[in-house]
Structure formats: C-alpha cells, structure tokens
Amino acid sequence: MKIRYDQDMDALTITFKQNAPVDESDETRPGVILDYDSLGELVSIEILNASEHIADLSTVDYQRTPQRSA
C-alpha cells in the first residue's frame, strides 16, 4: 500500500495495487474517486481538495490489528 499527498494538486491518493491498470473509476461522492481494475478489484482511492477534508496531512498513523487464532 502506498499513500501519497500531492500539495500542488491538493490530492491524497491511497494505492492498494501497485502498477495495476485502472479499468474503471467511480466518483462515489464529490471529490472521492475509487479506481478499479478489470476484475472489479479496488486499485486506489483519490481524495480531491484533501486539505478541506483532512485536518492533518503531515502524518500517517498505520495500525494492524493482531490476527485472530482459529
């Protein structure tokens, strides 16, 4: 997963599948674009005018919960 904030464009992109060609894009809400590959799997999410929606774009907090045992 890759997270990129472009200050010039004020766009935040979260990419889940690197180098996957985008087959379809869907703007689910104004300024929120979901990109899908040819299998319909989510490739990336783009948030336009990100600074209007996200309070602090200077830090990222990533957490992974422990895997439950079967």
Backbone as a printed PyTorch tensor [residue, N CA C, xyz], in Angstrom:
tensor([[[  0.8490,  -1.1680,   0.0000],
         [  0.0000,   0.0000,   0.0000],
         [  0.9000,   1.2390,   0.0000]],

        [[  0.4730,   2.2350,  -0.7550],
         [  1.2400,   3.4670,  -0.8620],
         [  0.2770,   4.6410,  -0.6680]],

        [[  0.6920,   5.6090,   0.1400],
         [ -0.1070,   6.8030,   0.3800],
         [  0.7080,   8.0030,  -0.0870]],

        [[  0.0960,   8.8330,  -0.9310],
         [  0.8070,   9.9910,  -1.4850],
         [ -0.0970,  11.2130,  -1.4210]],

        [[  0.4690,  12.3140,  -0.9230],
         [ -0.2530,  13.5850,  -0.9230],
         [  0.4740,  14.5430,  -1.8380]],

        [[ -0.2130,  15.0300,  -2.8580],
         [  0.3350,  15.9880,  -3.8060],
         [ -0.1350,  17.3810,  -3.3800]],

        [[  0.7730,  18.1720,  -2.8350],
         [  0.4140,  19.5010,  -2.3230],
         [ -0.0560,  20.4310,  -3.4340]],

        [[  0.5750,  20.3630,  -4.6050],
         [  0.1930,  21.2440,  -5.7080],
         [ -1.2380,  20.9740,  -6.1710]],

        [[ -1.6130,  19.7090,  -6.2350],
         [ -2.9580,  19.3330,  -6.6800],
         [ -3.9380,  19.2360,  -5.5120]],

        [[ -3.4140,  19.2520,  -4.2760],
         [ -4.2210,  19.0490,  -3.0650],
         [ -5.0350,  17.7650,  -3.1800]],

        [[ -4.3370,  16.6830,  -3.5550],
         [ -4.9780,  15.3950,  -3.7510],
         [ -4.2380,  14.3220,  -2.9550]],

        [[ -5.0070,  13.5040,  -2.2510],
         [ -4.4640,  12.3880,  -1.4840],
         [ -4.8340,  11.1030,  -2.2140]],

        [[ -3.8340,  10.2720,  -2.4930],
         [ -4.0780,   9.0090,  -3.1850],
         [ -3.5810,   7.8580,  -2.3270]],

        [[ -4.4500,   6.8750,  -2.1310],
         [ -4.0820,   5.6450,  -1.4330],
         [ -4.1340,   4.5390,  -2.4790]],

        [[ -2.9750,   3.9400,  -2.7540],
         [ -2.8840,   2.9000,  -3.7730],
         [ -2.7320,   1.5490,  -3.0940]],

        [[ -3.6110,   0.6280,  -3.4520],
         [ -3.5990,  -0.7100,  -2.8660],
         [ -2.8890,  -1.7260,  -3.7510]],

        [[ -2.9780,  -1.5360,  -5.0680],
         [ -2.3460,  -2.4580,  -6.0160],
         [ -1.4140,  -1.6560,  -6.9160]],

        [[ -0.1040,  -1.7830,  -6.6890],
         [  0.8960,  -1.0660,  -7.4690],
         [  0.9060,  -1.5670,  -8.9120]],

        [[  1.0490,  -0.6560,  -9.8530],
         [  1.1860,  -0.9670, -11.2760],
         [  0.0030,  -1.7100, -11.8790]],

        [[ -1.1530,  -1.6570, -11.2250],
         [ -2.3500,  -2.2880, -11.7800],
         [ -3.0620,  -1.2800, -12.6740]],

        [[ -3.3720,  -1.6650, -13.8960],
         [ -4.0800,  -0.7380, -14.7790],
         [ -5.5010,  -0.4910, -14.2780]],

        [[ -5.9140,   0.7590, -14.3360],
         [ -7.2610,   1.1300, -13.9180],
         [ -8.1930,   0.9400, -15.0990]],

        [[ -9.2390,   0.1540, -14.8850],
         [-10.2190,  -0.1310, -15.9260],
         [-11.4560,   0.7550, -15.8010]],

        [[-11.7730,   1.1330, -14.5540],
         [-12.9810,   1.9260, -14.3110],
         [-12.7710,   2.8110, -13.0910]],

        [[-13.3240,   4.0200, -13.1270],
         [-13.2860,   4.9440, -11.9960],
         [-14.7070,   5.3300, -11.6450]],

        [[-14.9580,   5.4720, -10.3530],
         [-16.2960,   5.8180,  -9.8810],
         [-16.1760,   6.9130,  -8.8340]],

        [[-16.8040,   8.0580,  -9.0720],
         [-16.8050,   9.1520,  -8.0960],
         [-17.9900,   8.9190,  -7.1630]],

        [[-17.7110,   8.2880,  -6.0090],
         [-18.7690,   7.8870,  -5.0840],
         [-19.4170,   9.0720,  -4.3850]],

        [[-18.6280,  10.0860,  -4.1260],
         [-19.0730,  11.3590,  -3.5730],
         [-18.2510,  12.4320,  -4.2630]],

        [[-18.7020,  13.6660,  -4.2430],
         [-17.9110,  14.7070,  -4.9040],
         [-16.4660,  14.7340,  -4.3860]],

        [[-15.5260,  14.5380,  -5.2880],
         [-14.1120,  14.5960,  -4.9310],
         [-13.5280,  13.3150,  -4.3680]],

        [[-14.3040,  12.2290,  -4.2940],
         [-13.7980,  10.9410,  -3.8190],
         [-13.9400,   9.9410,  -4.9660]],

        [[-12.7890,   9.5160,  -5.4850],
         [-12.7700,   8.6680,  -6.6800],
         [-12.1760,   7.3080,  -6.3350]],

        [[-12.9180,   6.2620,  -6.6720],
         [-12.4530,   4.8950,  -6.4850],
         [-12.0700,   4.3350,  -7.8480]],

        [[-10.8810,   3.7510,  -7.9420],
         [-10.3920,   3.1610,  -9.1840],
         [-10.3850,   1.6420,  -9.0600]],

        [[-10.8700,   0.9710, -10.1080],
         [-10.9760,  -0.4880, -10.1240],
         [-10.2200,  -1.0650, -11.3100]],

        [[ -9.7280,  -2.2880, -11.1460],
         [ -9.0780,  -2.9750, -12.2520],
         [-10.1240,  -3.7250, -13.0720]],

        [[ -9.6970,  -4.4890, -14.0680],
         [-10.6280,  -5.1880, -14.9580],
         [-11.4180,  -6.2940, -14.2520]],

        [[-10.9410,  -6.7290, -13.0800],
         [-11.6630,  -7.7460, -12.3050],
         [-12.6350,  -7.1270, -11.3030]],

        [[-12.6680,  -5.7790, -11.2680],
         [-13.5480,  -5.0920, -10.3270],
         [-12.9600,  -4.9320,  -8.9420]],

        [[-11.6690,  -5.2130,  -8.8010],
         [-10.9980,  -5.0760,  -7.5060],
         [-10.4850,  -3.6520,  -7.3400]],

        [[-10.5640,  -3.1380,  -6.1270],
         [-10.1500,  -1.7750,  -5.8230],
         [ -8.6460,  -1.6130,  -5.9920]],

        [[ -8.2550,  -0.6400,  -6.8000],
         [ -6.8460,  -0.3490,  -7.0510],
         [ -6.3940,   0.8240,  -6.1900]],

        [[ -7.2110,   1.9090,  -6.1630],
         [ -6.8140,   3.0900,  -5.4100],
         [ -8.0270,   3.9530,  -5.0680]],

        [[ -7.8000,   4.8490,  -4.1230],
         [ -8.7730,   5.8580,  -3.7210],
         [ -8.0870,   7.2050,  -3.8470]],

        [[ -8.7570,   8.1640,  -4.4650],
         [ -8.2150,   9.5140,  -4.5780],
         [ -9.1950,  10.4950,  -3.9420]],

        [[ -8.6750,  11.3770,  -3.1080],
         [ -9.4860,  12.4110,  -2.4640],
         [ -8.9910,  13.7580,  -2.9620]],

        [[ -9.8300,  14.4370,  -3.7140],
         [ -9.5030,  15.7560,  -4.2370],
         [ -9.8060,  16.8200,  -3.1860]],

        [[ -9.1020,  17.9460,  -3.2390],
         [ -9.2390,  19.0030,  -2.2230],
         [ -9.0880,  18.4100,  -0.8230]],

        [[ -8.0800,  17.5780,  -0.6840],
         [ -7.8740,  16.8110,   0.5420],
         [ -7.7270,  17.6840,   1.7830]],

        [[ -7.0880,  18.8180,   1.6660],
         [ -6.8730,  19.6770,   2.8410],
         [ -8.1870,  20.2210,   3.4000]],

        [[ -9.2390,  20.1920,   2.6120],
         [-10.5520,  20.6250,   3.0950],
         [-11.2410,  19.5380,   3.9170]],

        [[-10.7900,  18.2880,   3.7780],
         [-11.4540,  17.1520,   4.4200],
         [-10.6220,  16.4810,   5.5070]],

        [[ -9.2990,  16.6830,   5.4490],
         [ -8.4030,  16.0050,   6.3830],
         [ -7.6300,  17.0540,   7.1570]],

        [[ -7.7530,  16.9920,   8.4790],
         [ -7.1820,  18.0350,   9.3330],
         [ -5.6570,  18.1020,   9.2660]],

        [[ -4.9720,  16.9600,   9.3190],
         [ -3.5080,  16.9530,   9.3600],
         [ -2.9680,  16.0030,   8.2960]],

        [[ -2.4590,  16.5590,   7.2240],
         [ -1.9070,  15.7550,   6.1390],
         [ -0.4020,  15.5230,   6.2820]],

        [[  0.1670,  15.9230,   7.4150],
         [  1.6130,  15.7940,   7.5960],
         [  2.0190,  14.4660,   8.2360]],

        [[  1.0700,  13.7300,   8.8090],
         [  1.4120,  12.4630,   9.4570],
         [  0.4240,  11.3790,   9.0430]],

        [[  0.8890,  10.1430,   9.1190],
         [  0.0500,   8.9870,   8.8430],
         [  0.2250,   8.0150,  10.0030]],

        [[ -0.8780,   7.5220,  10.5080],
         [ -0.8420,   6.5250,  11.5840],
         [ -1.3920,   5.2260,  11.0190]],

        [[ -0.5590,   4.2150,  10.9440],
         [ -0.9540,   2.9170,  10.3940],
         [ -0.9400,   1.9130,  11.5190]],

        [[ -2.0330,   1.1660,  11.6490],
         [ -2.1020,   0.1350,  12.6710],
         [ -2.6220,  -1.1530,  12.0550]],

        [[ -2.0490,  -2.2260,  12.4700],
         [ -2.5020,  -3.5420,  12.0330],
         [ -2.9140,  -4.3190,  13.2660]],

        [[ -4.1620,  -4.7490,  13.2710],
         [ -4.6580,  -5.4800,  14.4380],
         [ -4.0950,  -6.8980,  14.4270]],

        [[ -3.9390,  -7.4920,  15.6130],
         [ -3.4250,  -8.8650,  15.6670],
         [ -4.3950,  -9.8260,  14.9800]],

        [[ -3.8340, -10.8290,  14.3280],
         [ -4.6560, -11.8320,  13.6560],
         [ -5.2480, -12.7610,  14.6950]],

        [[ -6.5340, -13.0210,  14.5550],
         [ -7.1960, -13.9410,  15.4850],
         [ -6.7710, -15.3720,  15.1760]],

        [[ -6.5880, -16.1490,  16.2250],
         [ -6.2350, -17.5500,  16.0140],
         [ -7.5140, -18.3430,  15.7360]],

        [[ -7.4010, -19.3430,  14.9100],
         [ -8.5720, -20.1220,  14.5000],
         [ -8.9620, -21.1650,  15.5130]]])
